């Protein structure tokens, strides 16, 4: 069933109150839980301009940590 | 995506400097247990009325973690009412909402177990977890709350394991913040959740 206001020409041409319609950062909905809660795609932080290889950085950090290199580096600092 | 990851958790906890380490422990525990944390801090950039934003967040989350430990008076001699108010909103949604809202689950924490009776006796009968301001107790309370049979195939990691991983995550984040020019203590909420989420994923790889 189509949702109200969805692709309706009338609602599209309606002037909107900027106070009421402002931002509301919408997240991508992946689906719903059995109880009916919406499931959202993971958020990307708005303060980071482009994707970074953070997972790789963390893996390297964990490896260094296992070898004790991070403690040595911290001491050196 | 695990079944648990489908569920959002509303974090209704203090945001002040003194509570910050505990707040980060709550967020990390939620991620480590495979859930998706949400709180009012993620709404700062929106132009909507604040109560509408919070109500929408409450509506979207099946689980609620509420910490009532900040009842002290501020420098104007007034207490903070936001946390008890948002707890009330959450319990109201559960009571009067539809099928999904009625399935909501709530964790209420305070410094001491029965202290709440002196300032919010209406929630009497609710099982309140006492954390005494200790990180280990906060982690255990949130972990045990989310270790629910209806969402978890296998038990969540032990509180001790979560605490050790959290300590590592904070060390890594300290270095990453220094490298990237972020303030460790002032890292915006979404960046914090993103980093912690990636750290949890890297540990699981």
Contacts between the chains, C-beta under 8 A, distances in Angstrom:
chain1	res1	chain2	res2	distance
A	18	B	47	7.7
A	19	B	47	7.0
A	20	B	48	7.9
A	22	B	46	7.0
A	22	B	47	2.7
A	22	B	48	6.6
A	23	B	45	6.5
A	23	B	46	4.8
A	23	B	47	5.1
A	23	B	48	7.5
A	24	B	46	5.3
A	24	B	47	7.6
A	24	B	48	5.6
A	24	B	53	7.9
A	25	B	45	6.5
A	25	B	46	6.2
A	30	B	1	7.5
A	31	B	6	7.6
A	33	B	6	4.8
A	33	B	7	6.4
A	33	B	62	7.0
A	33	B	100	7.8
A	35	B	62	6.5
A	35	B	99	6.7
A	35	B	100	4.4
A	35	B	103	4.4
A	36	B	98	7.5
A	36	B	99	6.3
A	36	B	100	3.5
A	37	B	6	7.5
A	37	B	7	6.8
A	37	B	8	6.8
A	37	B	60	6.6
A	37	B	61	7.5
A	37	B	62	5.1
A	37	B	100	5.6
A	38	B	60	6.1
A	39	B	1	7.7
A	39	B	5	8.0
A	39	B	6	4.6
A	40	B	8	7.3
A	40	B	36	7.2
A	40	B	60	7.8
A	42	B	36	7.8
A	42	B	194	8.0
A	42	B	197	6.7
A	43	B	42	7.3
A	43	B	190	5.7
A	43	B	193	6.9
A	43	B	194	6.9
A	44	B	190	7.9
A	44	B	194	7.0
A	45	B	188	6.9
A	45	B	190	4.2
A	45	B	191	4.3
A	45	B	193	7.8
A	45	B	194	4.6
A	46	B	45	6.8
A	46	B	190	6.4
A	47	B	188	5.5
A	47	B	190	7.2
A	47	B	191	5.6
A	48	B	191	6.9
A	48	B	194	7.6
A	54	B	176	7.8
A	54	B	194	7.9
A	54	B	195	7.0
A	54	B	198	4.9
A	55	B	198	5.4
A	55	B	201	6.5
A	55	B	202	5.3
A	55	B	205	7.6
A	57	B	176	6.9
A	58	B	172	6.1
A	58	B	198	6.0
A	58	B	199	5.4
A	58	B	202	4.1
A	59	B	202	5.3
A	59	B	205	7.0
A	61	B	172	4.9
A	61	B	175	6.7
A	61	B	176	7.8
A	62	B	168	7.5
A	62	B	172	7.5
A	62	B	202	6.5
A	62	B	203	7.3
A	65	B	168	6.8
A	65	B	171	7.4
A	65	B	172	7.7
A	70	B	171	7.0
A	70	B	175	7.1
